[in-house]
Amino acid sequence: METSPRTRFFKPGEVEQKWFVVDATGKTLGRVASQVARVLRGKHKPQFTPNFDLGDFVVVINAEKVQLTGKREELKQLYHNTLYPGGARFRSVRDLLQSRPEEVMEHAVRGMLPHNRLGRKIFRKLKVYRGESHPHAAQKPEQLPL
């Protein structure tokens, strides 16, 4: 006879996935990224299962208006390696915020997701855009309170 209830694990088809929109205007990069990563992973749902992708889709707008605290804008650098000898490439966040602000937000969120196949699958549900407009109006995204 079993005395305790069994833990229920959910499959991806059993949980509804919603769309959320986040306006990054004037918000701190790390705080926005951690909340977005939490929603992408599905940790805000009671059906959270660590080995399945049960999270929601997130659209981040106004990525160029995100704030960095202290001297991070001048000192922080993003690292990339081309995998050729001497292929280390460093780019400052200040330059990236002017040229490709989407990449700064994506880099911050990617670092907060699992570093495996599941994390790569979850990361595909993040959509980052500069400016107010995005092509996902048909999905009727809800505003995500941060």
N, C-alpha and C positions, 0 to 999 in steps of 0.2 A: 504494500500500500504506500502510495506516495503522499507525503504530507504538505509539500510546498508546491505552489504553482510553477509551471515551467516558463522560462523566458521565451517570449515570442520574437522570432526574427522575421523581418519583412523582406520581400523581394521587390525589385524595382517596379514591376507592374502593379503592385498592390498599393503604392503610395502616389498621390497626385503631386506633380511638380508644377509649381507656380513660377511666374516671372515677377521680378522686383526691379525697380529702378532706384538708383542712388545718385543724388546730386552732391558732388564732391566740393562744391564751392565753399572755400574758407575753412574746410575741415582738415585735420591733421592726417597725413598720409598713413601712418601706422595704425591709427584708430579706425579709419575707414577700411583699410585692408584687412584688419583682424575681424571686423564685423562681416565683411563680404565673404571672407574665407569660411566663417562659421555657417553662413547661410548656404554657400555652395556645397559644403560638406554635409549639411543636413542636421547639424547638431542642435538646431533650434526646434526640431520636431520630436515629439515623444516616441516616434517610430524609429529613431536613429539606430542604424545597424552599421558597425564600423567597417564591415567588409563589402558593402554595397554602396552604389551611388544613388542615394535617396534625396539629395539636396535639390535646391531650386536654381533657376537661372537668374543671373544678376546682370543688369545693364548699368554701367557707371557712366554718367555724363559729366561734362565740365571737368575733365581730367586735368586740364592745364591750370585750373584754379585751386588745386590742392596746395596745402601749406606744409612746410617743413619747419620744425622747431630748431632753435639755436642756430649753430653754424653749419647744420647739415647740408644746406643748399650749396655752400662753397666746398665743404670737405668731403662729403659722401661721394663715392665713385662706384659705378657698377662694373663688374668684371665679366669679361667674355674671353674665351680662348678658341682660336680657330683650329686647334689640334695640329697645327704645323709647328716645327721648332721655332721658338721665339714668337709664338702667335698670341701672346697675352695682350688683350686690349682693355683699356680702362677708359670709361667715359664719365664725365662729371654729371651729377644730377641737374645742375643748373643748365648745362647745354641741352640735356635731354628734355627738360621741361619746356624749352623753347622750340626744339625741333620735333620731338616725338613724345609728348606727355603720356600717351597711352602705354608706352613701354615701361615707364616708371611705376605706374599703378599695377601693371601686369606682373612686374618683377617682385613687387612687394607682396602681392597675393600669392604668387606661385611659391614663394618661400615659406608660406604658412600652411600649405597643403602637403599631404603625404608625398614623399619622393619615390613613387613607384608607379605601376600601371594605373592604379586607381586614381592617383593624384593627377596624372596626365588626362585621364578621362573627365575628371571633375573640372579641371582647368578649362576645358573646351566650352563650358557653360558660362564662362565670364565674357562679357562683351564690354569693351571700354571705348568711349568716344570723346573727342574734344568737341566742345560746344554743346548746345542744348538739344540738337536734333539727333535722332537715332532711327534706324529702319525697323524697329520692333514694335511699332504701335499696334499691329494686328494681333499681337499676343496679349494685349491689354495689361501691361505691367502695373503692379501696385507700387506705391511709394513705400520704401523701406525705412522705418523710423530708426535712426541711429542714436 
